[in-house]
Amino acid sequence: MRSRAVGRARPGVPEVAIVQGLGVSEYLLPAVATLATWTRAHLVELPGLAGSGEPPYPLELADYAESVRAWVDAQPGDAGFVLGGHSAGTQTAAHAAVGSSRVIGVALAAPTVDPAVRGLLQLAWRWRRDGAREPGGLTASHLGEWRRAGPRRLLRLTRLCLADDIGQPVRRLRVPVLVLYGADDRISDPGWVSNLADEAYDGELALMPGAHTFVWSDPEAWSEPLRAFAARCLRAAAAPHPAVEP
């Protein structure tokens, strides 16, 4: 599994790992690079996607989550990580964080999938509405990685995400959770996103400028919220608490 790191580790500052979106990862590089000003940040690419090697068999969402959990737990040292993701990557990240002794906080940027959208046509309609609010060049930036993944795998990934309830792992987590949501996002309903943050053990919601892919339109927007969140996670990690709800 390929990961790309920027920045350097700093004493007393958690590192950040961001899980790629639905079949694509390159669009996240500028946003991940902004985190390098205050920590070491990693862009994690899932098996069979972006720059990672092929898995031996078709993976379920639980398999992707386990691969990310294993990656985090295998990182050198014993310092805590803030584990995050964007869009479909939030689902993998949330599941991966459950049971990881290294994850001290979870950041969900433009989380999916809104329970009101459980069909491919509904999702396609919302994706089209959101696309009208995204800056030019976003779709073109995805084409190479979409070709690598292939239509069959992308369709399977989409169905896995549609069948998943991100609220289940979020409610189990006993670490702080930050939900970042674009003010013009048309893929997920703002009420559902707000409820997701409220359902978390120690959740907060941060409104970002832009649509669903605000990390592309304004790469620096999430850096300071994530920096403050990482500091809060470190303080919370120093207090005793159960890692996961039984």
Biotite code that builds the C-alpha atoms (Angstrom):
import biotite.structure as struc

atoms = struc.array([
    struc.Atom([0.000, 0.000, 0.000], chain_id="A", res_id=1, res_name="MET", atom_name="CA", element="C"),
    struc.Atom([1.500, 3.317, -1.054], chain_id="A", res_id=2, res_name="ARG", atom_name="CA", element="C"),
    struc.Atom([1.600, 6.356, 1.180], chain_id="A", res_id=3, res_name="SER", atom_name="CA", element="C"),
    struc.Atom([3.181, 9.728, 0.528], chain_id="A", res_id=4, res_name="ARG", atom_name="CA", element="C"),
    struc.Atom([4.500, 11.901, 3.349], chain_id="A", res_id=5, res_name="ALA", atom_name="CA", element="C"),
    struc.Atom([5.199, 15.628, 3.574], chain_id="A", res_id=6, res_name="VAL", atom_name="CA", element="C"),
    struc.Atom([6.626, 17.690, 6.415], chain_id="A", res_id=7, res_name="GLY", atom_name="CA", element="C"),
    struc.Atom([8.438, 16.390, 9.464], chain_id="A", res_id=8, res_name="ARG", atom_name="CA", element="C"),
    struc.Atom([7.456, 14.953, 12.795], chain_id="A", res_id=9, res_name="ALA", atom_name="CA", element="C"),
    struc.Atom([7.480, 17.503, 15.615], chain_id="A", res_id=10, res_name="ARG", atom_name="CA", element="C"),
    struc.Atom([7.630, 16.791, 19.344], chain_id="A", res_id=11, res_name="PRO", atom_name="CA", element="C"),
    struc.Atom([4.231, 17.072, 20.962], chain_id="A", res_id=12, res_name="GLY", atom_name="CA", element="C"),
    struc.Atom([2.359, 17.240, 17.639], chain_id="A", res_id=13, res_name="VAL", atom_name="CA", element="C"),
    struc.Atom([0.399, 14.246, 16.291], chain_id="A", res_id=14, res_name="PRO", atom_name="CA", element="C"),
    struc.Atom([1.041, 13.158, 12.732], chain_id="A", res_id=15, res_name="GLU", atom_name="CA", element="C"),
    struc.Atom([-1.906, 13.167, 10.343], chain_id="A", res_id=16, res_name="VAL", atom_name="CA", element="C"),
    struc.Atom([-2.876, 10.420, 7.895], chain_id="A", res_id=17, res_name="ALA", atom_name="CA", element="C"),
    struc.Atom([-5.502, 11.114, 5.218], chain_id="A", res_id=18, res_name="ILE", atom_name="CA", element="C"),
    struc.Atom([-7.259, 8.315, 3.316], chain_id="A", res_id=19, res_name="VAL", atom_name="CA", element="C"),
    struc.Atom([-7.912, 8.924, -0.379], chain_id="A", res_id=20, res_name="GLN", atom_name="CA", element="C"),
    struc.Atom([-11.338, 9.487, -1.919], chain_id="A", res_id=21, res_name="GLY", atom_name="CA", element="C"),
    struc.Atom([-13.359, 7.188, -4.180], chain_id="A", res_id=22, res_name="LEU", atom_name="CA", element="C"),
    struc.Atom([-10.665, 5.700, -6.408], chain_id="A", res_id=23, res_name="GLY", atom_name="CA", element="C"),
    struc.Atom([-8.685, 8.951, -6.505], chain_id="A", res_id=24, res_name="VAL", atom_name="CA", element="C"),
    struc.Atom([-5.891, 10.512, -4.498], chain_id="A", res_id=25, res_name="SER", atom_name="CA", element="C"),
    struc.Atom([-3.914, 13.088, -6.521], chain_id="A", res_id=26, res_name="GLU", atom_name="CA", element="C"),
    struc.Atom([-6.455, 15.863, -5.937], chain_id="A", res_id=27, res_name="TYR", atom_name="CA", element="C"),
    struc.Atom([-5.682, 15.689, -2.197], chain_id="A", res_id=28, res_name="LEU", atom_name="CA", element="C"),
    struc.Atom([-1.943, 16.353, -2.537], chain_id="A", res_id=29, res_name="LEU", atom_name="CA", element="C"),
    struc.Atom([-2.153, 20.184, -2.323], chain_id="A", res_id=30, res_name="PRO", atom_name="CA", element="C"),
    struc.Atom([-4.382, 20.030, 0.760], chain_id="A", res_id=31, res_name="ALA", atom_name="CA", element="C"),
    struc.Atom([-2.198, 17.438, 2.485], chain_id="A", res_id=32, res_name="VAL", atom_name="CA", element="C"),
    struc.Atom([0.872, 19.550, 1.656], chain_id="A", res_id=33, res_name="ALA", atom_name="CA", element="C"),
    struc.Atom([-0.559, 22.477, 3.645], chain_id="A", res_id=34, res_name="THR", atom_name="CA", element="C"),
    struc.Atom([-0.388, 20.344, 6.807], chain_id="A", res_id=35, res_name="LEU", atom_name="CA", element="C"),
    struc.Atom([3.395, 20.069, 6.393], chain_id="A", res_id=36, res_name="ALA", atom_name="CA", element="C"),
    struc.Atom([3.811, 23.509, 7.944], chain_id="A", res_id=37, res_name="THR", atom_name="CA", element="C"),
    struc.Atom([3.057, 22.072, 11.389], chain_id="A", res_id=38, res_name="TRP", atom_name="CA", element="C"),
    struc.Atom([3.367, 18.266, 11.260], chain_id="A", res_id=39, res_name="THR", atom_name="CA", element="C"),
    struc.Atom([4.218, 15.257, 9.129], chain_id="A", res_id=40, res_name="ARG", atom_name="CA", element="C"),
    struc.Atom([1.205, 14.385, 6.997], chain_id="A", res_id=41, res_name="ALA", atom_name="CA", element="C"),
    struc.Atom([0.581, 11.208, 5.032], chain_id="A", res_id=42, res_name="HIS", atom_name="CA", element="C"),
    struc.Atom([-1.674, 10.550, 2.051], chain_id="A", res_id=43, res_name="LEU", atom_name="CA", element="C"),
    struc.Atom([-2.707, 6.891, 2.245], chain_id="A", res_id=44, res_name="VAL", atom_name="CA", element="C"),
    struc.Atom([-3.733, 5.098, -0.960], chain_id="A", res_id=45, res_name="GLU", atom_name="CA", element="C"),
    struc.Atom([-5.883, 1.997, -0.754], chain_id="A", res_id=46, res_name="LEU", atom_name="CA", element="C"),
    struc.Atom([-4.999, -1.402, -2.254], chain_id="A", res_id=47, res_name="PRO", atom_name="CA", element="C"),
    struc.Atom([-5.665, -1.557, -5.980], chain_id="A", res_id=48, res_name="GLY", atom_name="CA", element="C"),
    struc.Atom([-6.183, 2.198, -6.265], chain_id="A", res_id=49, res_name="LEU", atom_name="CA", element="C"),
    struc.Atom([-4.042, 5.225, -7.136], chain_id="A", res_id=50, res_name="ALA", atom_name="CA", element="C"),
    struc.Atom([-0.418, 4.152, -6.638], chain_id="A", res_id=51, res_name="GLY", atom_name="CA", element="C"),
    struc.Atom([-0.947, 1.059, -4.477], chain_id="A", res_id=52, res_name="SER", atom_name="CA", element="C"),
    struc.Atom([-0.453, -2.530, -5.590], chain_id="A", res_id=53, res_name="GLY", atom_name="CA", element="C"),
    struc.Atom([-3.212, -4.917, -6.529], chain_id="A", res_id=54, res_name="GLU", atom_name="CA", element="C"),
    struc.Atom([-4.893, -6.942, -3.768], chain_id="A", res_id=55, res_name="PRO", atom_name="CA", element="C"),
    struc.Atom([-5.095, -10.722, -4.205], chain_id="A", res_id=56, res_name="PRO", atom_name="CA", element="C"),
    struc.Atom([-8.911, -10.651, -4.296], chain_id="A", res_id=57, res_name="TYR", atom_name="CA", element="C"),
    struc.Atom([-11.779, -8.112, -4.432], chain_id="A", res_id=58, res_name="PRO", atom_name="CA", element="C"),
    struc.Atom([-11.897, -6.257, -1.133], chain_id="A", res_id=59, res_name="LEU", atom_name="CA", element="C"),
    struc.Atom([-14.816, -5.349, 1.085], chain_id="A", res_id=60, res_name="GLU", atom_name="CA", element="C"),
    struc.Atom([-14.975, -2.057, 2.959], chain_id="A", res_id=61, res_name="LEU", atom_name="CA", element="C"),
    struc.Atom([-13.855, -3.894, 6.093], chain_id="A", res_id=62, res_name="ALA", atom_name="CA", element="C"),
    struc.Atom([-10.748, -5.097, 4.227], chain_id="A", res_id=63, res_name="ASP", atom_name="CA", element="C"),
    struc.Atom([-9.842, -1.563, 3.149], chain_id="A", res_id=64, res_name="TYR", atom_name="CA", element="C"),
    struc.Atom([-10.324, -0.397, 6.726], chain_id="A", res_id=65, res_name="ALA", atom_name="CA", element="C"),
    struc.Atom([-8.145, -3.185, 8.080], chain_id="A", res_id=66, res_name="GLU", atom_name="CA", element="C"),
    struc.Atom([-5.386, -2.302, 5.615], chain_id="A", res_id=67, res_name="SER", atom_name="CA", element="C"),
    struc.Atom([-5.413, 1.306, 6.830], chain_id="A", res_id=68, res_name="VAL", atom_name="CA", element="C"),
    struc.Atom([-5.515, 0.245, 10.486], chain_id="A", res_id=69, res_name="ARG", atom_name="CA", element="C"),
    struc.Atom([-2.538, -2.046, 9.917], chain_id="A", res_id=70, res_name="ALA", atom_name="CA", element="C"),
    struc.Atom([-0.655, 0.768, 8.170], chain_id="A", res_id=71, res_name="TRP", atom_name="CA", element="C"),
    struc.Atom([-1.215, 3.191, 11.064], chain_id="A", res_id=72, res_name="VAL", atom_name="CA", element="C"),
    struc.Atom([-0.320, 0.647, 13.727], chain_id="A", res_id=73, res_name="ASP", atom_name="CA", element="C"),
    struc.Atom([2.872, -0.291, 11.855], chain_id="A", res_id=74, res_name="ALA", atom_name="CA", element="C"),
    struc.Atom([4.259, 3.252, 11.743], chain_id="A", res_id=75, res_name="GLN", atom_name="CA", element="C"),
    struc.Atom([7.531, 3.738, 13.664], chain_id="A", res_id=76, res_name="PRO", atom_name="CA", element="C"),
    struc.Atom([7.363, 4.825, 17.278], chain_id="A", res_id=77, res_name="GLY", atom_name="CA", element="C"),
    struc.Atom([4.349, 4.944, 19.509], chain_id="A", res_id=78, res_name="ASP", atom_name="CA", element="C"),
    struc.Atom([3.063, 8.495, 18.967], chain_id="A", res_id=79, res_name="ALA", atom_name="CA", element="C"),
    struc.Atom([-0.615, 9.027, 18.257], chain_id="A", res_id=80, res_name="GLY", atom_name="CA", element="C"),
    struc.Atom([-2.099, 9.769, 14.836], chain_id="A", res_id=81, res_name="PHE", atom_name="CA", element="C"),
    struc.Atom([-5.007, 11.845, 13.685], chain_id="A", res_id=82, res_name="VAL", atom_name="CA", element="C"),
    struc.Atom([-6.621, 9.645, 11.036], chain_id="A", res_id=83, res_name="LEU", atom_name="CA", element="C"),
    struc.Atom([-8.832, 11.289, 8.445], chain_id="A", res_id=84, res_name="GLY", atom_name="CA", element="C"),
    struc.Atom([-10.278, 10.970, 5.017], chain_id="A", res_id=85, res_name="GLY", atom_name="CA", element="C"),
    struc.Atom([-12.187, 12.885, 2.388], chain_id="A", res_id=86, res_name="HIS", atom_name="CA", element="C"),
    struc.Atom([-15.551, 11.840, 0.966], chain_id="A", res_id=87, res_name="SER", atom_name="CA", element="C"),
    struc.Atom([-15.600, 8.029, 0.623], chain_id="A", res_id=88, res_name="ALA", atom_name="CA", element="C"),
    struc.Atom([-12.273, 7.972, 2.459], chain_id="A", res_id=89, res_name="GLY", atom_name="CA", element="C"),
    struc.Atom([-14.082, 9.084, 5.618], chain_id="A", res_id=90, res_name="THR", atom_name="CA", element="C"),
    struc.Atom([-15.911, 5.755, 5.736], chain_id="A", res_id=91, res_name="GLN", atom_name="CA", element="C"),
    struc.Atom([-12.701, 3.761, 5.520], chain_id="A", res_id=92, res_name="THR", atom_name="CA", element="C"),
    struc.Atom([-11.008, 6.030, 8.057], chain_id="A", res_id=93, res_name="ALA", atom_name="CA", element="C"),
    struc.Atom([-13.851, 5.806, 10.577], chain_id="A", res_id=94, res_name="ALA", atom_name="CA", element="C"),
    struc.Atom([-13.903, 2.007, 10.447], chain_id="A", res_id=95, res_name="HIS", atom_name="CA", element="C"),
    struc.Atom([-10.093, 1.809, 10.552], chain_id="A", res_id=96, res_name="ALA", atom_name="CA", element="C"),
    struc.Atom([-9.914, 3.982, 13.665], chain_id="A", res_id=97, res_name="ALA", atom_name="CA", element="C"),
    struc.Atom([-12.039, 1.554, 15.660], chain_id="A", res_id=98, res_name="VAL", atom_name="CA", element="C"),
    struc.Atom([-9.675, -0.676, 17.589], chain_id="A", res_id=99, res_name="GLY", atom_name="CA", element="C"),
    struc.Atom([-6.466, 1.140, 16.663], chain_id="A", res_id=100, res_name="SER", atom_name="CA", element="C"),
    struc.Atom([-4.292, 1.981, 19.648], chain_id="A", res_id=101, res_name="SER", atom_name="CA", element="C"),
    struc.Atom([-2.440, 4.652, 17.640], chain_id="A", res_id=102, res_name="ARG", atom_name="CA", element="C"),
    struc.Atom([-5.423, 6.747, 16.539], chain_id="A", res_id=103, res_name="VAL", atom_name="CA", element="C"),
    struc.Atom([-6.110, 9.602, 18.972], chain_id="A", res_id=104, res_name="ILE", atom_name="CA", element="C"),
    struc.Atom([-8.526, 11.545, 16.773], chain_id="A", res_id=105, res_name="GLY", atom_name="CA", element="C"),
    struc.Atom([-10.585, 11.176, 13.600], chain_id="A", res_id=106, res_name="VAL", atom_name="CA", element="C"),
    struc.Atom([-11.151, 13.899, 10.985], chain_id="A", res_id=107, res_name="ALA", atom_name="CA", element="C"),
    struc.Atom([-13.994, 13.420, 8.505], chain_id="A", res_id=108, res_name="LEU", atom_name="CA", element="C"),
    struc.Atom([-13.888, 15.862, 5.580], chain_id="A", res_id=109, res_name="ALA", atom_name="CA", element="C"),
    struc.Atom([-17.123, 15.888, 3.545], chain_id="A", res_id=110, res_name="ALA", atom_name="CA", element="C"),
    struc.Atom([-18.329, 12.576, 5.033], chain_id="A", res_id=111, res_name="PRO", atom_name="CA", element="C"),
    struc.Atom([-20.481, 10.132, 3.100], chain_id="A", res_id=112, res_name="THR", atom_name="CA", element="C"),
    struc.Atom([-22.942, 8.588, 2.587], chain_id="A", res_id=113, res_name="VAL", atom_name="CA", element="C"),
    struc.Atom([-26.032, 10.520, 3.628], chain_id="A", res_id=114, res_name="ASP", atom_name="CA", element="C"),
    struc.Atom([-28.689, 7.872, 4.516], chain_id="A", res_id=115, res_name="PRO", atom_name="CA", element="C"),
    struc.Atom([-31.142, 9.760, 2.299], chain_id="A", res_id=116, res_name="ALA", atom_name="CA", element="C"),
    struc.Atom([-28.984, 8.718, -0.661], chain_id="A", res_id=117, res_name="VAL", atom_name="CA", element="C"),
    struc.Atom([-28.984, 4.940, -0.886], chain_id="A", res_id=118, res_name="ARG", atom_name="CA", element="C"),
    struc.Atom([-29.353, 4.489, -4.632], chain_id="A", res_id=119, res_name="GLY", atom_name="CA", element="C"),
    struc.Atom([-26.931, 5.020, -7.501], chain_id="A", res_id=120, res_name="LEU", atom_name="CA", element="C"),
    struc.Atom([-29.300, 7.359, -9.337], chain_id="A", res_id=121, res_name="LEU", atom_name="CA", element="C"),
    struc.Atom([-29.860, 9.488, -6.231], chain_id="A", res_id=122, res_name="GLN", atom_name="CA", element="C"),
    struc.Atom([-26.131, 9.737, -5.662], chain_id="A", res_id=123, res_name="LEU", atom_name="CA", element="C"),
    struc.Atom([-25.468, 10.555, -9.323], chain_id="A", res_id=124, res_name="ALA", atom_name="CA", element="C"),
    struc.Atom([-28.035, 13.363, -9.180], chain_id="A", res_id=125, res_name="TRP", atom_name="CA", element="C"),
    struc.Atom([-26.454, 14.886, -6.070], chain_id="A", res_id=126, res_name="ARG", atom_name="CA", element="C"),
    struc.Atom([-22.957, 14.467, -7.533], chain_id="A", res_id=127, res_name="TRP", atom_name="CA", element="C"),
    struc.Atom([-24.077, 16.343, -10.657], chain_id="A", res_id=128, res_name="ARG", atom_name="CA", element="C"),
    struc.Atom([-25.607, 19.164, -8.572], chain_id="A", res_id=129, res_name="ARG", atom_name="CA", element="C"),
    struc.Atom([-22.432, 19.434, -6.534], chain_id="A", res_id=130, res_name="ASP", atom_name="CA", element="C"),
    struc.Atom([-20.262, 19.377, -9.643], chain_id="A", res_id=131, res_name="GLY", atom_name="CA", element="C"),
    struc.Atom([-21.819, 22.636, -10.813], chain_id="A", res_id=132, res_name="ALA", atom_name="CA", element="C"),
    struc.Atom([-20.329, 24.255, -7.702], chain_id="A", res_id=133, res_name="ARG", atom_name="CA", element="C"),
    struc.Atom([-16.852, 22.742, -8.030], chain_id="A", res_id=134, res_name="GLU", atom_name="CA", element="C"),
    struc.Atom([-13.979, 24.595, -9.715], chain_id="A", res_id=135, res_name="PRO", atom_name="CA", element="C"),
    struc.Atom([-12.855, 23.670, -13.209], chain_id="A", res_id=136, res_name="GLY", atom_name="CA", element="C"),
    struc.Atom([-10.212, 20.994, -13.610], chain_id="A", res_id=137, res_name="GLY", atom_name="CA", element="C"),
    struc.Atom([-11.389, 18.706, -10.813], chain_id="A", res_id=138, res_name="LEU", atom_name="CA", element="C"),
    struc.Atom([-12.820, 15.976, -13.042], chain_id="A", res_id=139, res_name="THR", atom_name="CA", element="C"),
    struc.Atom([-9.812, 16.118, -15.375], chain_id="A", res_id=140, res_name="ALA", atom_name="CA", element="C"),
    struc.Atom([-7.527, 15.576, -12.396], chain_id="A", res_id=141, res_name="SER", atom_name="CA", element="C"),
    struc.Atom([-9.349, 12.312, -11.644], chain_id="A", res_id=142, res_name="HIS", atom_name="CA", element="C"),
    struc.Atom([-9.244, 10.728, -15.110], chain_id="A", res_id=143, res_name="LEU", atom_name="CA", element="C"),
    struc.Atom([-5.928, 8.879, -14.878], chain_id="A", res_id=144, res_name="GLY", atom_name="CA", element="C"),
    struc.Atom([-6.750, 7.302, -11.522], chain_id="A", res_id=145, res_name="GLU", atom_name="CA", element="C"),
    struc.Atom([-10.291, 6.451, -12.628], chain_id="A", res_id=146, res_name="TRP", atom_name="CA", element="C"),
    struc.Atom([-8.822, 4.649, -15.650], chain_id="A", res_id=147, res_name="ARG", atom_name="CA", element="C"),
    struc.Atom([-6.450, 2.735, -13.387], chain_id="A", res_id=148, res_name="ARG", atom_name="CA", element="C"),
    struc.Atom([-9.318, 1.667, -11.081], chain_id="A", res_id=149, res_name="ALA", atom_name="CA", element="C"),
    struc.Atom([-11.609, 0.791, -13.988], chain_id="A", res_id=150, res_name="GLY", atom_name="CA", element="C"),
    struc.Atom([-15.404, 1.186, -14.197], chain_id="A", res_id=151, res_name="PRO", atom_name="CA", element="C"),
    struc.Atom([-16.191, -2.185, -12.625], chain_id="A", res_id=152, res_name="ARG", atom_name="CA", element="C"),
    struc.Atom([-14.117, -1.510, -9.518], chain_id="A", res_id=153, res_name="ARG", atom_name="CA", element="C"),
    struc.Atom([-15.404, 2.056, -9.204], chain_id="A", res_id=154, res_name="LEU", atom_name="CA", element="C"),
    struc.Atom([-18.983, 0.800, -9.383], chain_id="A", res_id=155, res_name="LEU", atom_name="CA", element="C"),
    struc.Atom([-18.255, -1.828, -6.740], chain_id="A", res_id=156, res_name="ARG", atom_name="CA", element="C"),
    struc.Atom([-16.623, 0.749, -4.472], chain_id="A", res_id=157, res_name="LEU", atom_name="CA", element="C"),
    struc.Atom([-19.616, 3.041, -4.862], chain_id="A", res_id=158, res_name="THR", atom_name="CA", element="C"),
    struc.Atom([-22.013, 0.254, -3.917], chain_id="A", res_id=159, res_name="ARG", atom_name="CA", element="C"),
    struc.Atom([-19.892, -0.651, -0.876], chain_id="A", res_id=160, res_name="LEU", atom_name="CA", element="C"),
    struc.Atom([-20.057, 2.953, 0.281], chain_id="A", res_id=161, res_name="CYS", atom_name="CA", element="C"),
    struc.Atom([-23.793, 3.215, -0.338], chain_id="A", res_id=162, res_name="LEU", atom_name="CA", element="C"),
    struc.Atom([-24.395, 0.103, 1.769], chain_id="A", res_id=163, res_name="ALA", atom_name="CA", element="C"),
    struc.Atom([-22.296, 1.382, 4.676], chain_id="A", res_id=164, res_name="ASP", atom_name="CA", element="C"),
    struc.Atom([-23.477, 3.448, 7.639], chain_id="A", res_id=165, res_name="ASP", atom_name="CA", element="C"),
    struc.Atom([-20.596, 5.666, 8.766], chain_id="A", res_id=166, res_name="ILE", atom_name="CA", element="C"),
    struc.Atom([-22.543, 6.476, 11.905], chain_id="A", res_id=167, res_name="GLY", atom_name="CA", element="C"),
    struc.Atom([-21.902, 3.000, 13.301], chain_id="A", res_id=168, res_name="GLN", atom_name="CA", element="C"),
    struc.Atom([-18.117, 3.330, 13.687], chain_id="A", res_id=169, res_name="PRO", atom_name="CA", element="C"),
    struc.Atom([-18.399, 7.010, 14.638], chain_id="A", res_id=170, res_name="VAL", atom_name="CA", element="C"),
    struc.Atom([-20.648, 6.129, 17.579], chain_id="A", res_id=171, res_name="ARG", atom_name="CA", element="C"),
    struc.Atom([-18.182, 3.472, 18.722], chain_id="A", res_id=172, res_name="ARG", atom_name="CA", element="C"),
    struc.Atom([-15.152, 5.747, 18.771], chain_id="A", res_id=173, res_name="LEU", atom_name="CA", element="C"),
    struc.Atom([-13.929, 7.088, 22.099], chain_id="A", res_id=174, res_name="ARG", atom_name="CA", element="C"),
    struc.Atom([-11.581, 9.693, 20.645], chain_id="A", res_id=175, res_name="VAL", atom_name="CA", element="C"),
    struc.Atom([-12.388, 13.218, 19.429], chain_id="A", res_id=176, res_name="PRO", atom_name="CA", element="C"),
    struc.Atom([-14.029, 13.502, 16.014], chain_id="A", res_id=177, res_name="VAL", atom_name="CA", element="C"),
    struc.Atom([-13.863, 16.543, 13.737], chain_id="A", res_id=178, res_name="LEU", atom_name="CA", element="C"),
    struc.Atom([-16.365, 16.791, 10.876], chain_id="A", res_id=179, res_name="VAL", atom_name="CA", element="C"),
    struc.Atom([-15.423, 19.288, 8.148], chain_id="A", res_id=180, res_name="LEU", atom_name="CA", element="C"),
    struc.Atom([-18.219, 20.243, 5.766], chain_id="A", res_id=181, res_name="TYR", atom_name="CA", element="C"),
    struc.Atom([-18.293, 22.482, 2.705], chain_id="A", res_id=182, res_name="GLY", atom_name="CA", element="C"),
    struc.Atom([-20.922, 25.212, 2.905], chain_id="A", res_id=183, res_name="ALA", atom_name="CA", element="C"),
    struc.Atom([-21.951, 24.518, -0.719], chain_id="A", res_id=184, res_name="ASP", atom_name="CA", element="C"),
    struc.Atom([-21.798, 20.696, -0.499], chain_id="A", res_id=185, res_name="ASP", atom_name="CA", element="C"),
    struc.Atom([-24.727, 19.171, -2.388], chain_id="A", res_id=186, res_name="ARG", atom_name="CA", element="C"),
    struc.Atom([-23.817, 15.501, -1.889], chain_id="A", res_id=187, res_name="ILE", atom_name="CA", element="C"),
    struc.Atom([-24.527, 15.268, 1.843], chain_id="A", res_id=188, res_name="SER", atom_name="CA", element="C"),
    struc.Atom([-27.337, 17.079, 3.651], chain_id="A", res_id=189, res_name="ASP", atom_name="CA", element="C"),
    struc.Atom([-26.111, 19.610, 6.238], chain_id="A", res_id=190, res_name="PRO", atom_name="CA", element="C"),
    struc.Atom([-28.574, 18.325, 8.841], chain_id="A", res_id=191, res_name="GLY", atom_name="CA", element="C"),
    struc.Atom([-27.233, 14.795, 8.557], chain_id="A", res_id=192, res_name="TRP", atom_name="CA", element="C"),
    struc.Atom([-23.621, 16.011, 8.735], chain_id="A", res_id=193, res_name="VAL", atom_name="CA", element="C"),
    struc.Atom([-24.418, 18.039, 11.860], chain_id="A", res_id=194, res_name="SER", atom_name="CA", element="C"),
    struc.Atom([-26.106, 15.029, 13.469], chain_id="A", res_id=195, res_name="ASN", atom_name="CA", element="C"),
    struc.Atom([-23.069, 12.883, 12.679], chain_id="A", res_id=196, res_name="LEU", atom_name="CA", element="C"),
    struc.Atom([-20.862, 15.276, 14.646], chain_id="A", res_id=197, res_name="ALA", atom_name="CA", element="C"),
    struc.Atom([-23.414, 15.350, 17.478], chain_id="A", res_id=198, res_name="ASP", atom_name="CA", element="C"),
    struc.Atom([-23.520, 11.551, 17.665], chain_id="A", res_id=199, res_name="GLU", atom_name="CA", element="C"),
    struc.Atom([-19.764, 11.291, 18.174], chain_id="A", res_id=200, res_name="ALA", atom_name="CA", element="C"),
    struc.Atom([-18.421, 10.783, 21.669], chain_id="A", res_id=201, res_name="TYR", atom_name="CA", element="C"),
    struc.Atom([-16.491, 14.067, 21.467], chain_id="A", res_id=202, res_name="ASP", atom_name="CA", element="C"),
    struc.Atom([-17.490, 15.598, 18.157], chain_id="A", res_id=203, res_name="GLY", atom_name="CA", element="C"),
    struc.Atom([-17.296, 19.020, 16.599], chain_id="A", res_id=204, res_name="GLU", atom_name="CA", element="C"),
    struc.Atom([-18.346, 20.483, 13.262], chain_id="A", res_id=205, res_name="LEU", atom_name="CA", element="C"),
    struc.Atom([-16.313, 22.969, 11.198], chain_id="A", res_id=206, res_name="ALA", atom_name="CA", element="C"),
    struc.Atom([-17.824, 24.707, 8.181], chain_id="A", res_id=207, res_name="LEU", atom_name="CA", element="C"),
    struc.Atom([-15.473, 25.105, 5.229], chain_id="A", res_id=208, res_name="MET", atom_name="CA", element="C"),
    struc.Atom([-15.725, 27.361, 2.161], chain_id="A", res_id=209, res_name="PRO", atom_name="CA", element="C"),
    struc.Atom([-16.679, 25.541, -1.013], chain_id="A", res_id=210, res_name="GLY", atom_name="CA", element="C"),
    struc.Atom([-18.562, 22.472, -2.157], chain_id="A", res_id=211, res_name="ALA", atom_name="CA", element="C"),
    struc.Atom([-17.971, 18.763, -1.501], chain_id="A", res_id=212, res_name="HIS", atom_name="CA", element="C"),
    struc.Atom([-14.367, 18.917, -2.692], chain_id="A", res_id=213, res_name="THR", atom_name="CA", element="C"),
    struc.Atom([-13.409, 22.039, -0.744], chain_id="A", res_id=214, res_name="PHE", atom_name="CA", element="C"),
    struc.Atom([-9.971, 20.492, -0.225], chain_id="A", res_id=215, res_name="VAL", atom_name="CA", element="C"),
    struc.Atom([-9.365, 21.033, -3.939], chain_id="A", res_id=216, res_name="TRP", atom_name="CA", element="C"),
    struc.Atom([-10.818, 24.526, -4.289], chain_id="A", res_id=217, res_name="SER", atom_name="CA", element="C"),
    struc.Atom([-9.193, 25.872, -1.115], chain_id="A", res_id=218, res_name="ASP", atom_name="CA", element="C"),
    struc.Atom([-6.389, 23.523, -0.004], chain_id="A", res_id=219, res_name="PRO", atom_name="CA", element="C"),
    struc.Atom([-5.355, 25.670, 2.960], chain_id="A", res_id=220, res_name="GLU", atom_name="CA", element="C"),
    struc.Atom([-8.827, 25.977, 4.488], chain_id="A", res_id=221, res_name="ALA", atom_name="CA", element="C"),
    struc.Atom([-8.625, 22.863, 6.647], chain_id="A", res_id=222, res_name="TRP", atom_name="CA", element="C"),
    struc.Atom([-5.074, 23.309, 7.927], chain_id="A", res_id=223, res_name="SER", atom_name="CA", element="C"),
    struc.Atom([-5.776, 25.509, 10.944], chain_id="A", res_id=224, res_name="GLU", atom_name="CA", element="C"),
    struc.Atom([-8.920, 23.609, 12.024], chain_id="A", res_id=225, res_name="PRO", atom_name="CA", element="C"),
    struc.Atom([-6.926, 20.371, 11.819], chain_id="A", res_id=226, res_name="LEU", atom_name="CA", element="C"),
    struc.Atom([-4.011, 21.900, 13.716], chain_id="A", res_id=227, res_name="ARG", atom_name="CA", element="C"),
    struc.Atom([-6.285, 23.005, 16.566], chain_id="A", res_id=228, res_name="ALA", atom_name="CA", element="C"),
    struc.Atom([-8.021, 19.622, 16.495], chain_id="A", res_id=229, res_name="PHE", atom_name="CA", element="C"),
    struc.Atom([-4.716, 17.737, 16.684], chain_id="A", res_id=230, res_name="ALA", atom_name="CA", element="C"),
    struc.Atom([-3.771, 19.734, 19.772], chain_id="A", res_id=231, res_name="ALA", atom_name="CA", element="C"),
    struc.Atom([-7.139, 18.910, 21.335], chain_id="A", res_id=232, res_name="ARG", atom_name="CA", element="C"),
    struc.Atom([-6.660, 15.227, 20.524], chain_id="A", res_id=233, res_name="CYS", atom_name="CA", element="C"),
    struc.Atom([-3.307, 15.242, 22.285], chain_id="A", res_id=234, res_name="LEU", atom_name="CA", element="C"),
    struc.Atom([-4.869, 16.715, 25.426], chain_id="A", res_id=235, res_name="ARG", atom_name="CA", element="C"),
    struc.Atom([-7.708, 14.217, 25.305], chain_id="A", res_id=236, res_name="ALA", atom_name="CA", element="C"),
    struc.Atom([-5.276, 11.320, 24.870], chain_id="A", res_id=237, res_name="ALA", atom_name="CA", element="C"),
    struc.Atom([-3.607, 12.272, 28.156], chain_id="A", res_id=238, res_name="ALA", atom_name="CA", element="C"),
    struc.Atom([-6.890, 11.696, 30.005], chain_id="A", res_id=239, res_name="ALA", atom_name="CA", element="C"),
    struc.Atom([-8.003, 8.096, 30.696], chain_id="A", res_id=240, res_name="PRO", atom_name="CA", element="C"),
    struc.Atom([-10.952, 6.950, 28.614], chain_id="A", res_id=241, res_name="HIS", atom_name="CA", element="C"),
    struc.Atom([-12.188, 3.742, 26.966], chain_id="A", res_id=242, res_name="PRO", atom_name="CA", element="C"),
    struc.Atom([-10.948, 3.425, 23.383], chain_id="A", res_id=243, res_name="ALA", atom_name="CA", element="C"),
    struc.Atom([-14.072, 1.816, 21.960], chain_id="A", res_id=244, res_name="VAL", atom_name="CA", element="C"),
    struc.Atom([-17.635, 1.370, 23.076], chain_id="A", res_id=245, res_name="GLU", atom_name="CA", element="C"),
    struc.Atom([-18.184, -2.324, 23.968], chain_id="A", res_id=246, res_name="PRO", atom_name="CA", element="C"),
])
